[in-house]
Amino acid sequence: MDEHYVAANKFGPDYYMARFTMDCSTTKDGYFDVLVFDRDGPETYVEIGICVDPPYRTKRLAHVARCGHVNVFYHNRFRCMNYPLN
């Protein structure tokens, strides 16, 4: 079993989880940027997927996540998923 395996991961072995504890009232209308790095460095291509319609466009190479939701991003890909925690 992978040393990074988390039982709550419903997506499979090639997905990694990060859990953030944050005050959603400090975000931009409930959204925030997420920068993804792996052993080779930061992602080289990020485009906001259709699962998120944030009230702003990031000026950085970043995904935009919705606070209080499960956000699933695909490394260097357009595809994403977003759904409420409940």
MARMARZA-127324 format. One line per 10 residues: their letters; for each residue x, y, z of N, C-alpha, C. Coordinates in nm, 4 decimals. Each point is the difference from the previous one (the first is absolute). Example, Ala and Ser with C-alpha at 12.3 -4.5 7.8 and 13.67 -1.06 7.14 Angstrom:
BEGIN
AS) 1.3190/-0.5690/0.7800/-0.0890/0.1190/0.0000/0.0900/0.1200/0.0000 ~ -0.0350/0.1050/-0.0720/0.0820/0.1190/0.0060/-0.0770/0.1090/0.0730 $
This chain:
BEGIN
MDEHYVAANK) 0.0842/-0.1179/0.0000/-0.0842/0.1179/0.0000/0.0890/0.1246/0.0000 ~ -0.0380/0.1002/-0.0751/0.0731/0.1259/-0.0108/0.0068/0.0686/0.1365 ~ 0.1149/0.0534/0.0346/0.0160/0.0671/0.1292/-0.0866/0.1253/0.0119 ~ -0.0466/0.0540/-0.1120/-0.0832/0.1202/0.0000/-0.1491/-0.0326/-0.0069 ~ -0.0355/-0.1275/0.0072/-0.1402/-0.0406/-0.0076/-0.0787/0.0547/0.1186 ~ -0.1193/0.0510/-0.0282/-0.0915/0.0496/0.1030/-0.1328/-0.0706/-0.0225 ~ -0.0543/-0.0625/0.1030/-0.1232/-0.0782/-0.0136/-0.1175/0.0823/-0.0526 ~ -0.0031/0.1296/0.0276/-0.1100/0.0858/-0.0465/0.0081/0.0298/-0.1498 ~ 0.1100/-0.0371/-0.0634/0.0179/0.0247/-0.1429/-0.0889/-0.0944/-0.0797 ~ -0.1021/0.0548/-0.0633/-0.0957/-0.0794/-0.0777/0.0376/-0.0095/-0.1474 $
FGPDYYMARF) 0.1093/0.0620/-0.0397/0.0317/0.0127/-0.1414/0.1044/-0.0985/-0.0504 ~ 0.0798/-0.0583/0.0877/0.0965/-0.0994/-0.0436/0.1432/0.0349/0.0350 ~ 0.0923/-0.0909/-0.0315/0.1384/0.0141/0.0436/0.0779/0.1139/-0.0653 ~ -0.0427/0.0507/-0.1135/0.0730/0.1081/-0.0661/-0.0503/0.1385/0.0389 ~ -0.0826/0.0070/0.1036/-0.0530/0.1268/0.0494/0.0556/0.0249/0.1396 ~ 0.0395/0.1220/0.0254/0.0547/0.0362/0.1301/-0.0888/0.1056/0.0632 ~ -0.0105/-0.0042/0.1308/-0.0913/0.0892/0.0711/0.0767/0.1034/0.0811 ~ -0.0577/0.1183/0.0056/0.0473/0.1056/0.0895/-0.1234/0.0547/0.0695 ~ 0.0088/0.0148/0.1285/-0.1137/0.0527/0.0756/0.0397/0.1361/0.0559 ~ -0.0845/0.0983/-0.0246/0.0266/0.1358/0.0457/-0.0998/0.0376/0.1082 $
TMDCSTTKDG) 0.0479/0.0592/0.1057/-0.0868/0.0587/0.1010/0.0126/0.1502/-0.0176 ~ -0.1089/0.0614/-0.0435/0.0068/0.1429/-0.0276/-0.1327/0.0670/0.0274 ~ 0.0044/0.1289/0.0137/-0.1185/0.0818/0.0202/-0.0481/0.0456/-0.1371 ~ -0.1105/-0.0566/-0.0463/-0.0500/0.0309/-0.1347/-0.0356/0.1473/-0.0167 ~ -0.0261/0.0701/0.1102/-0.0343/0.1424/-0.0112/0.1207/0.0849/-0.0388 ~ 0.1204/-0.0567/0.0068/0.1199/0.0746/-0.0387/0.0372/-0.0223/-0.1459 ~ -0.0786/-0.0780/-0.0720/0.0275/-0.0279/-0.1411/-0.0715/0.1009/-0.0892 ~ 0.0309/-0.0025/-0.1274/-0.0663/0.0865/-0.0978/-0.1317/-0.0652/-0.0386 ~ -0.1087/0.0399/0.0648/-0.1341/-0.0536/-0.0274/-0.0059/-0.1521/0.0094 ~ 0.0828/-0.0587/0.0901/-0.0033/-0.1439/0.0224/0.0961/-0.0799/-0.0864 $
YFDVLVFDRD) 0.0855/0.0661/-0.0757/0.0954/-0.0680/-0.0879/0.1426/0.0370/0.0378 ~ 0.0941/-0.0901/-0.0308/0.1412/0.0267/0.0256/0.0843/-0.0760/-0.1014 ~ 0.1232/0.0473/-0.0201/0.0923/-0.0622/-0.0951/0.0725/-0.1173/0.0646 ~ 0.0261/-0.1020/-0.0794/0.0772/-0.1159/0.0444/0.1130/-0.0211/-0.0998 ~ 0.1223/0.0032/0.0497/0.1166/-0.0262/-0.0837/0.0424/-0.1442/0.0231 ~ 0.0202/-0.0762/-0.1053/0.0337/-0.1417/0.0114/0.1447/-0.0220/-0.0429 ~ 0.0750/-0.0661/0.0877/0.1392/-0.0346/-0.0266/0.0159/-0.1508/0.0147 ~ 0.0887/-0.0567/-0.0793/0.0399/-0.1389/0.0205/0.1522/-0.0027/0.0022 ~ 0.0594/-0.1165/-0.0050/0.1460/-0.0079/0.0105/0.0724/0.0721/-0.1136 ~ -0.0689/0.0237/-0.1120/0.0604/0.0703/-0.1133/-0.0238/0.1502/0.0038 $
GPETYVEIGI) -0.0715/0.0476/0.1009/-0.0269/0.1430/0.0112/-0.1471/0.0307/-0.0206 ~ -0.0320/0.1267/-0.0292/-0.1404/0.0392/-0.0151/-0.0589/-0.0490/-0.1315 ~ -0.1316/-0.0040/-0.0044/-0.0677/-0.0328/-0.1256/0.0410/0.1008/-0.1068 ~ 0.0031/-0.0451/-0.1229/0.0392/0.0886/-0.1100/-0.1191/0.0545/-0.0757 ~ -0.1185/-0.0571/0.0218/-0.1195/0.0442/-0.0712/-0.1203/-0.0181/0.0903 ~ -0.0724/0.1054/0.0221/-0.1229/-0.0083/0.0786/-0.1040/0.0876/-0.0672 ~ -0.1165/-0.0546/-0.0211/-0.1130/0.0775/-0.0495/-0.1179/-0.0353/0.0887 ~ -0.0769/0.0994/0.0399/-0.1120/-0.0249/0.0898/-0.1029/-0.0862/-0.0702 ~ -0.0357/-0.1105/0.0635/-0.0966/-0.0921/-0.0580/-0.1431/0.0485/0.0135 ~ -0.0902/-0.0666/-0.0693/-0.1397/0.0414/-0.0008/-0.0705/-0.0285/0.1317 $
CVDPPYRTKR) 0.0636/-0.0718/0.0919/-0.0657/-0.0301/0.1276/0.0008/0.1197/0.0941 ~ 0.0780/0.1006/-0.0304/0.0115/0.1168/0.0869/-0.0284/0.1251/-0.0813 ~ -0.0812/0.0885/0.0556/-0.0256/0.1286/-0.0641/0.0311/0.1090/0.1015 ~ 0.1288/0.0234/0.0257/0.0372/0.0952/0.1036/-0.0333/0.1432/-0.0397 ~ -0.0117/0.0876/0.1000/-0.0311/0.1400/-0.0269/0.1213/0.0792/-0.0483 ~ 0.1111/-0.0676/-0.0229/0.1208/0.0664/-0.0488/0.0810/-0.0993/-0.0820 ~ 0.0973/0.0496/-0.0736/0.0937/-0.0852/-0.0731/0.1370/0.0190/0.0624 ~ 0.0633/-0.1090/0.0330/0.1310/0.0081/0.0627/0.1037/0.0479/-0.1007 ~ 0.0956/0.0771/0.0477/0.1084/0.0485/-0.0851/0.1220/-0.0903/0.0125 ~ -0.0116/-0.1007/0.0865/0.1104/-0.0932/0.0209/-0.0323/-0.1329/-0.0671 $
LAHVARCGHV) 0.1003/-0.0834/-0.0071/-0.0187/-0.1352/-0.0515/-0.0600/-0.0816/0.1135 ~ -0.1336/0.0063/0.0150/-0.0641/-0.0612/0.1160/-0.1380/-0.0522/-0.0351 ~ -0.0411/-0.1011/0.0733/-0.1392/-0.0438/-0.0036/-0.0778/0.0929/0.0919 ~ -0.1289/0.0101/-0.0206/-0.0851/0.0777/0.0894/-0.0926/-0.0984/0.0698 ~ 0.0039/-0.0001/0.1328/-0.0790/-0.0933/0.0801/-0.1117/0.0744/0.0716 ~ -0.1054/-0.0720/0.0306/-0.1129/0.0569/0.0727/0.0088/-0.0435/0.1459 ~ -0.0012/0.0947/0.0889/0.0107/-0.0266/0.1432/-0.1221/-0.0787/0.0478 ~ 0.0233/-0.0998/0.0871/-0.1091/-0.0810/0.0528/-0.0461/-0.1088/-0.0944 ~ 0.0737/-0.0254/-0.1067/-0.0336/-0.1018/-0.0991/0.1174/-0.0958/-0.0173 ~ -0.0272/-0.1156/-0.0543/0.1055/-0.0904/-0.0445/0.0345/0.0439/-0.1415 $
NVFYHNRFRC) 0.1249/0.0338/-0.0221/0.0479/0.0439/-0.1306/0.0991/-0.1034/-0.0506 ~ -0.0223/-0.0532/-0.1176/0.0891/-0.1001/-0.0588/0.0586/0.0601/-0.1267 ~ 0.1325/0.0092/-0.0042/0.0692/0.0554/-0.1160/0.0848/-0.1084/-0.0640 ~ 0.0206/0.0121/-0.1271/0.0835/-0.0933/-0.0749/0.1268/0.0733/-0.0402 ~ 0.1128/-0.0562/0.0336/0.1299/0.0625/-0.0241/0.0183/0.0334/-0.1477 ~ 0.0273/0.1273/-0.0273/0.0238/0.0502/-0.1362/-0.1155/-0.0264/-0.0954 ~ -0.1228/-0.0053/0.0520/-0.1150/-0.0271/-0.0868/-0.1150/0.0938/0.0321 ~ -0.0890/0.0151/-0.0955/-0.1165/0.0867/0.0102/-0.1064/-0.0585/0.0916 ~ -0.0061/-0.1311/0.0094/-0.1087/-0.0676/0.0714/0.0065/0.0231/0.1512 ~ -0.1181/0.0117/0.0618/-0.0083/0.0141/0.1449/-0.1373/-0.0456/0.0474 $
MNYPLN) -0.0123/-0.0192/0.1306/-0.1283/-0.0335/0.0623/-0.0136/0.0851/0.1254 ~ -0.1231/0.0312/0.0357/-0.0270/0.0823/0.1168/-0.1364/-0.0369/0.0543 ~ -0.0070/-0.0316/0.1297/-0.1297/-0.0285/0.0600/0.0025/0.0330/0.1488 ~ -0.1171/0.0318/0.0590/-0.0060/0.0376/0.1417/0.0464/-0.1133/0.0911 ~ 0.0504/0.0364/0.1158/0.0437/-0.0994/0.0981/-0.1149/-0.0842/0.0527 ~ -0.1163/0.0570/0.0114/-0.1140/-0.0738/0.0574/-0.0522/-0.0994/-0.0961 $
